[in-house]
Amino acid sequence: MSDLYGLTLEPMPNKLVNYGVTDNGIAVIELASNSAGAPLEGDEMGPNTYTHGMMRDIDEAVVKARFDDSVTAIVITGHGEKFFSAGASIQMLNSVSPGFKYNFCLHANETLSRLEQTPKIVICAINGHAVGGGLEIAMAADIRIARKNSGKVGLPEINLGVLAGTGGTARLTRLIGKAKALEMMVTGELMSFEDALNCNLLNHIWEGSAQDFRRDILDWVSAQFTLPNKAVKAVGNIKRSCQTGPEIPFEYHLALERELQAALFNSSDAKEGIAAYVERRVANFTGE
């Protein structure tokens, strides 16, 4: 498909993720699989469940975007209109050994940590239901935007006799607080997008069709997080401070913040931003 910003998405090696970069530097990672976690065929629109194969595709796409100097922002979304992702393929989990399941979760954790720690802003466009591992993927993004009335979010793994083991218990607790996260996970209840917005699990809910939603996401990311509109090095350093800082003592967080700021003061974009403010003009950032 190629309709917005000259965007063309190409399948990754396992054909479970589609990847492309817009002309203005937005990398798009699109999850695409059926309920068994196999590649979609024709006009099929599956729940985008993931297997180890999809996680390997996501991992490779994240690394690809990370090393691409032209990429300043990453959008991760799901194929179709009904699901962002329904999480791990239950059919796959039912057919593999406990050892495989452990390593599957370990690799998924490593992949989502890589997404979370990539020094480029990551926007999750939740175009439908994001449940189980689907919500776990979404929570590794920096900003979560959902399409109104297209689905729910939740971690219902308790109904399978397990927990959300791909960062779910850790990230949900940090995002919405221990009491609410614990209740949500032990009941297995799904949450409306509106309730998720109210407890800060979502940043925004936008109205519109699935096609409008994708276009609006790319329009917004283009205006907010691409050159020359935004000092992308500053975005990356803000992200690093916000991701790493809360996990270390406060005085160490302040020290990290000072070092990140010192690096930015030496950048061309800081000089441009300050000069533009003084001269009362729009800054023209270059990413240097």
The 8 nearest C-alpha neighbors of each residue, nearest first, counted from 0:
[[1, 7, 8, 2, 6, 9, 3, 5],
 [0, 2, 7, 6, 5, 3, 8, 4],
 [1, 3, 5, 6, 0, 4, 7, 214],
 [4, 2, 5, 6, 1, 214, 21, 217],
 [5, 3, 6, 21, 22, 2, 23, 1],
 [4, 6, 3, 21, 1, 22, 2, 7],
 [7, 5, 1, 21, 4, 3, 2, 20],
 [6, 8, 1, 19, 0, 9, 5, 20],
 [9, 7, 19, 18, 17, 0, 6, 10],
 [8, 10, 17, 18, 19, 7, 11, 16],
 [11, 9, 17, 14, 16, 18, 12, 8],
 [10, 12, 14, 16, 13, 56, 17, 9],
 [13, 11, 14, 10, 56, 15, 16, 55],
 [12, 14, 15, 11, 52, 56, 53, 16],
 [15, 13, 10, 11, 12, 16, 38, 17],
 [16, 14, 31, 53, 38, 13, 32, 30],
 [17, 15, 30, 29, 31, 11, 14, 10],
 [16, 18, 10, 29, 9, 8, 11, 28],
 [19, 17, 8, 28, 9, 27, 10, 29],
 [18, 20, 8, 27, 7, 26, 9, 6],
 [19, 21, 26, 25, 24, 27, 6, 22],
 [22, 20, 6, 25, 23, 24, 4, 5],
 [21, 23, 24, 4, 5, 20, 6, 25],
 [22, 24, 21, 25, 225, 221, 4, 226],
 [23, 25, 70, 21, 69, 71, 22, 20],
 [26, 24, 72, 21, 20, 73, 70, 23],
 [25, 27, 20, 73, 19, 74, 70, 72],
 [26, 28, 74, 19, 18, 75, 73, 20],
 [29, 27, 75, 18, 17, 74, 76, 26],
 [28, 30, 76, 17, 77, 16, 75, 78],
 [29, 31, 77, 16, 47, 78, 76, 15],
 [30, 32, 47, 15, 78, 16, 29, 77],
 [33, 31, 47, 38, 39, 36, 37, 45],
 [32, 34, 45, 36, 35, 37, 47, 46],
 [35, 33, 36, 48, 46, 45, 88, 32],
 [36, 34, 33, 37, 88, 90, 91, 48],
 [35, 37, 33, 32, 48, 34, 49, 88],
 [36, 38, 32, 33, 35, 39, 15, 34],
 [39, 37, 32, 15, 14, 33, 40, 31],
 [40, 38, 32, 43, 33, 31, 37, 41],
 [39, 41, 43, 42, 38, 44, 33, 32],
 [40, 42, 43, 39, 44, 38, 45, 32],
 [41, 43, 40, 44, 39, 79, 45, 78],
 [42, 44, 41, 40, 39, 45, 33, 79],
 [45, 43, 79, 42, 78, 46, 39, 33],
 [44, 46, 33, 47, 32, 34, 43, 39],
 [45, 47, 82, 85, 48, 84, 33, 34],
 [48, 46, 32, 84, 31, 45, 33, 30],
 [49, 47, 86, 88, 85, 36, 87, 46],
 [50, 48, 87, 53, 36, 88, 86, 47],
 [49, 51, 52, 53, 36, 88, 87, 54],
 [50, 52, 54, 53, 103, 55, 49, 107],
 [53, 51, 55, 50, 54, 13, 56, 15],
 [54, 52, 56, 15, 50, 55, 49, 51],
 [55, 53, 57, 51, 56, 52, 58, 107],
 [54, 56, 58, 52, 53, 57, 59, 51],
 [55, 57, 53, 59, 54, 58, 11, 16],
 [58, 56, 54, 60, 55, 59, 61, 53],
 [59, 57, 55, 61, 110, 56, 60, 54],
 [58, 60, 62, 56, 61, 57, 63, 55],
 [59, 61, 63, 57, 58, 62, 56, 64],
 [62, 60, 64, 58, 63, 59, 65, 57],
 [63, 61, 65, 59, 64, 60, 66, 58],
 [64, 62, 60, 61, 66, 65, 59, 67],
 [65, 63, 67, 61, 62, 66, 60, 70],
 [64, 66, 62, 63, 67, 61, 117, 119],
 [65, 67, 63, 64, 68, 62, 70, 61],
 [68, 66, 64, 69, 70, 65, 63, 62],
 [69, 67, 70, 66, 71, 65, 64, 24],
 [68, 70, 24, 67, 71, 23, 25, 64],
 [71, 69, 24, 68, 67, 25, 72, 26],
 [70, 72, 24, 225, 119, 25, 69, 231],
 [73, 71, 25, 120, 119, 70, 121, 26],
 [72, 74, 26, 121, 25, 27, 122, 120],
 [75, 73, 122, 27, 123, 121, 26, 28],
 [74, 76, 28, 123, 27, 29, 124, 122],
 [75, 77, 29, 124, 123, 83, 125, 30],
 [78, 76, 83, 30, 29, 31, 84, 82],
 [77, 79, 31, 30, 29, 44, 76, 80],
 [80, 78, 44, 81, 77, 82, 45, 209],
 [79, 81, 209, 127, 82, 126, 78, 149],
 [82, 80, 127, 79, 128, 149, 126, 150],
 [83, 81, 127, 128, 84, 46, 80, 126],
 [82, 84, 77, 127, 129, 126, 125, 128],
 [85, 83, 133, 47, 82, 129, 86, 48],
 [84, 86, 130, 48, 133, 46, 129, 47],
 [132, 87, 85, 133, 131, 48, 84, 49],
 [86, 88, 49, 48, 132, 50, 89, 85],
 [87, 89, 48, 91, 90, 49, 36, 35],
 [90, 88, 92, 91, 93, 87, 35, 34],
 [91, 89, 93, 88, 92, 35, 94, 34],
 [90, 92, 88, 89, 94, 93, 95, 35],
 [93, 91, 89, 94, 90, 95, 88, 100],
 [92, 94, 90, 91, 95, 89, 96, 88],
 [93, 95, 91, 92, 90, 96, 89, 97],
 [94, 96, 92, 93, 99, 91, 97, 100],
 [95, 97, 99, 98, 100, 94, 92, 93],
 [98, 96, 100, 99, 101, 95, 102, 92],
 [99, 97, 101, 96, 100, 102, 95, 103],
 [98, 100, 96, 102, 101, 97, 103, 95],
 [101, 99, 103, 97, 98, 102, 104, 96],
 [102, 100, 98, 104, 103, 99, 105, 97],
 [101, 103, 105, 99, 104, 100, 106, 98],
 [102, 104, 100, 106, 101, 105, 99, 51],
 [105, 103, 107, 101, 102, 106, 165, 108],
 [106, 104, 102, 108, 107, 103, 101, 109],
 [105, 107, 109, 103, 108, 104, 102, 110],
 [108, 106, 110, 104, 109, 105, 54, 103],
 [109, 107, 105, 165, 111, 106, 110, 112],
 [108, 110, 106, 112, 107, 111, 113, 105],
 [111, 109, 107, 113, 58, 108, 112, 106],
 [110, 112, 114, 113, 108, 109, 139, 115],
 [113, 111, 115, 109, 114, 110, 116, 108],
 [112, 114, 110, 116, 111, 115, 117, 109],
 [115, 113, 111, 112, 117, 116, 61, 110],
 [114, 116, 112, 139, 113, 117, 111, 140],
 [115, 117, 113, 114, 112, 118, 239, 242],
 [116, 118, 114, 119, 115, 113, 65, 120],
 [119, 117, 235, 116, 120, 238, 239, 236],
 [120, 118, 235, 72, 117, 71, 121, 73],
 [119, 121, 72, 73, 141, 122, 118, 235],
 [122, 120, 73, 140, 141, 74, 72, 119],
 [123, 121, 142, 74, 140, 143, 141, 73],
 [122, 124, 143, 75, 74, 137, 140, 125],
 [125, 123, 76, 144, 126, 145, 75, 122],
 [126, 124, 145, 83, 127, 144, 123, 76],
 [125, 127, 146, 83, 124, 145, 80, 82],
 [128, 126, 82, 81, 149, 150, 83, 125],
 [127, 129, 150, 82, 151, 83, 152, 130],
 [130, 128, 133, 134, 152, 84, 83, 85],
 [129, 131, 153, 133, 134, 152, 85, 154],
 [132, 130, 154, 86, 133, 134, 155, 153],
 [86, 131, 133, 135, 134, 87, 130, 136],
 [134, 132, 86, 84, 129, 130, 136, 131],
 [135, 133, 129, 137, 130, 136, 132, 131],
 [134, 136, 132, 138, 167, 133, 137, 166],
 [135, 137, 133, 134, 139, 138, 132, 111],
 [138, 136, 134, 139, 135, 140, 123, 133],
 [137, 139, 135, 140, 136, 134, 170, 171],
 [138, 140, 115, 137, 136, 111, 114, 141],
 [141, 139, 121, 138, 137, 142, 123, 122],
 [140, 142, 121, 122, 120, 139, 143, 115],
 [141, 143, 122, 140, 123, 202, 121, 144],
 [144, 142, 123, 201, 202, 122, 124, 145],
 [143, 145, 203, 124, 204, 202, 125, 123],
 [146, 144, 125, 204, 124, 126, 147, 205],
 [147, 145, 205, 126, 204, 149, 206, 125],
 [146, 148, 206, 205, 149, 204, 145, 207],
 [149, 147, 150, 146, 192, 206, 127, 151],
 [150, 148, 127, 147, 146, 81, 126, 128],
 [151, 149, 128, 127, 148, 81, 152, 191],
 [150, 152, 191, 128, 190, 192, 189, 129],
 [153, 151, 129, 130, 190, 189, 128, 134],
 [152, 154, 189, 130, 190, 155, 131, 188],
 [153, 155, 131, 156, 184, 130, 187, 163],
 [156, 154, 187, 157, 158, 131, 153, 184],
 [157, 155, 162, 158, 159, 161, 154, 163],
 [156, 158, 160, 161, 159, 155, 162, 187],
 [159, 157, 156, 160, 155, 187, 161, 186],
 [160, 158, 157, 156, 161, 155, 162, 89],
 [159, 161, 157, 158, 156, 162, 155, 185],
 [162, 160, 157, 156, 159, 163, 158, 164],
 [161, 163, 156, 164, 157, 160, 168, 184],
 [164, 162, 167, 156, 168, 165, 154, 131],
 [165, 163, 166, 162, 167, 104, 168, 161],
 [164, 166, 108, 167, 104, 163, 107, 135],
 [165, 167, 169, 164, 170, 168, 135, 108],
 [168, 166, 163, 135, 170, 169, 165, 171],
 [167, 169, 171, 170, 166, 163, 172, 164],
 [170, 168, 166, 167, 172, 171, 173, 174],
 [169, 171, 173, 167, 172, 166, 168, 174],
 [170, 172, 174, 173, 168, 169, 167, 180],
 [173, 171, 176, 177, 180, 170, 169, 174],
 [174, 172, 170, 171, 176, 175, 169, 177],
 [173, 175, 171, 172, 170, 176, 200, 199],
 [174, 176, 172, 173, 198, 171, 180, 199],
 [177, 175, 172, 173, 178, 179, 180, 174],
 [176, 178, 172, 180, 179, 181, 175, 173],
 [177, 179, 181, 180, 176, 182, 172, 175],
 [180, 178, 182, 181, 177, 176, 183, 175],
 [181, 179, 183, 177, 172, 182, 178, 171],
 [180, 182, 184, 178, 183, 179, 177, 185],
 [183, 181, 179, 185, 180, 184, 186, 178],
 [182, 184, 180, 181, 186, 185, 187, 188],
 [183, 185, 187, 181, 186, 182, 154, 180],
 [186, 184, 182, 187, 183, 181, 157, 155],
 [187, 185, 188, 184, 183, 182, 157, 155],
 [188, 186, 155, 184, 185, 157, 183, 154],
 [189, 187, 186, 183, 155, 190, 153, 184],
 [188, 190, 153, 152, 151, 187, 191, 154],
 [189, 191, 152, 151, 153, 194, 195, 192],
 [192, 190, 151, 194, 193, 195, 152, 189],
 [191, 193, 195, 194, 151, 196, 190, 152],
 [192, 194, 196, 191, 195, 197, 204, 190],
 [195, 193, 197, 191, 196, 192, 190, 198],
 [194, 196, 192, 200, 198, 193, 197, 201],
 [197, 195, 201, 193, 199, 194, 198, 200],
 [196, 198, 194, 195, 199, 193, 200, 201],
 [197, 199, 195, 196, 200, 175, 194, 201],
 [200, 198, 196, 201, 197, 195, 175, 202],
 [199, 201, 195, 198, 196, 174, 175, 202],
 [202, 200, 196, 143, 199, 195, 203, 144],
 [201, 203, 143, 144, 142, 196, 199, 200],
 [202, 204, 144, 201, 145, 205, 196, 143],
 [205, 203, 145, 147, 144, 146, 206, 192],
 [204, 206, 146, 147, 145, 203, 207, 144],
 [207, 205, 147, 146, 204, 208, 212, 148],
 [206, 208, 211, 212, 209, 205, 146, 147],
 [207, 209, 211, 210, 212, 206, 146, 80],
 [208, 210, 212, 211, 80, 213, 207, 126],
 [209, 211, 213, 212, 208, 214, 207, 215],
 [212, 210, 208, 214, 209, 213, 207, 215],
 [213, 211, 209, 215, 210, 214, 207, 208],
 [214, 212, 216, 210, 215, 211, 217, 209],
 [213, 215, 211, 217, 212, 216, 218, 210],
 [214, 216, 218, 212, 217, 213, 211, 219],
 [217, 215, 219, 213, 218, 214, 212, 220],
 [216, 218, 220, 214, 219, 215, 221, 213],
 [219, 217, 215, 221, 216, 220, 214, 222],
 [220, 218, 216, 222, 221, 217, 215, 223],
 [221, 219, 223, 217, 224, 222, 218, 216],
 [222, 220, 218, 225, 219, 223, 224, 217],
 [221, 223, 219, 220, 224, 218, 228, 225],
 [224, 222, 220, 221, 219, 225, 229, 228],
 [223, 225, 220, 229, 221, 222, 72, 228],
 [226, 224, 221, 228, 229, 71, 227, 223],
 [227, 225, 228, 229, 284, 285, 224, 286],
 [226, 228, 284, 283, 229, 285, 225, 230],
 [229, 227, 226, 225, 284, 222, 223, 283],
 [230, 228, 224, 231, 226, 227, 225, 284],
 [229, 231, 233, 284, 232, 286, 268, 234],
 [230, 232, 234, 233, 229, 286, 235, 71],
 [233, 231, 235, 234, 230, 286, 236, 263],
 [232, 234, 236, 231, 235, 230, 237, 263],
 [235, 233, 231, 237, 232, 236, 238, 230],
 [236, 234, 118, 232, 238, 233, 119, 237],
 [235, 237, 239, 233, 238, 234, 259, 240],
 [238, 236, 234, 240, 239, 235, 233, 241],
 [237, 239, 235, 241, 236, 240, 242, 234],
 [238, 240, 236, 242, 237, 241, 243, 235],
 [241, 239, 244, 237, 243, 238, 242, 256],
 [240, 242, 238, 239, 244, 243, 237, 245],
 [243, 241, 239, 240, 244, 238, 245, 116],
 [244, 242, 240, 246, 241, 239, 245, 247],
 [243, 245, 252, 240, 246, 241, 247, 242],
 [246, 244, 247, 243, 242, 241, 252, 248],
 [245, 247, 244, 243, 248, 242, 252, 249],
 [246, 248, 244, 245, 252, 251, 249, 243],
 [249, 247, 251, 250, 252, 246, 245, 244],
 [248, 250, 252, 251, 253, 247, 244, 245],
 [251, 249, 253, 252, 248, 254, 247, 255],
 [252, 250, 254, 253, 248, 249, 255, 247],
 [251, 253, 244, 249, 255, 250, 254, 256],
 [252, 254, 256, 250, 251, 255, 257, 249],
 [253, 255, 251, 257, 256, 252, 250, 258],
 [256, 254, 252, 258, 253, 257, 251, 259],
 [255, 257, 253, 259, 254, 258, 260, 252],
 [258, 256, 260, 254, 255, 259, 261, 253],
 [259, 257, 261, 255, 260, 256, 262, 254],
 [260, 258, 256, 262, 257, 261, 236, 255],
 [259, 261, 263, 257, 258, 262, 256, 264],
 [262, 260, 258, 264, 263, 259, 257, 265],
 [261, 263, 259, 260, 265, 264, 258, 266],
 [262, 264, 260, 266, 265, 261, 269, 259],
 [263, 265, 261, 266, 262, 269, 260, 270],
 [266, 264, 263, 262, 261, 267, 269, 270],
 [267, 265, 263, 268, 269, 264, 287, 270],
 [266, 268, 270, 287, 269, 271, 265, 286],
 [267, 269, 271, 266, 270, 284, 272, 287],
 [270, 268, 272, 271, 266, 267, 264, 273],
 [269, 271, 267, 273, 268, 272, 274, 266],
 [272, 270, 268, 274, 269, 273, 275, 267],
 [273, 271, 269, 275, 282, 274, 270, 268],
 [272, 274, 276, 270, 275, 271, 269, 277],
 [275, 273, 271, 277, 276, 272, 278, 270],
 [274, 276, 278, 280, 282, 272, 273, 277],
 [277, 275, 279, 273, 274, 278, 272, 280],
 [276, 278, 274, 279, 275, 273, 280, 272],
 [277, 279, 275, 276, 280, 274, 273, 281],
 [280, 278, 276, 277, 275, 281, 274, 282],
 [279, 281, 275, 278, 282, 276, 277, 274],
 [280, 282, 275, 283, 279, 276, 272, 228],
 [281, 283, 275, 272, 284, 271, 280, 228],
 [282, 284, 227, 281, 285, 228, 271, 272],
 [285, 283, 227, 268, 230, 286, 282, 226],
 [284, 286, 287, 227, 226, 268, 283, 230],
 [285, 287, 231, 284, 230, 232, 268, 226],
 [286, 267, 285, 268, 266, 232, 284, 230]]
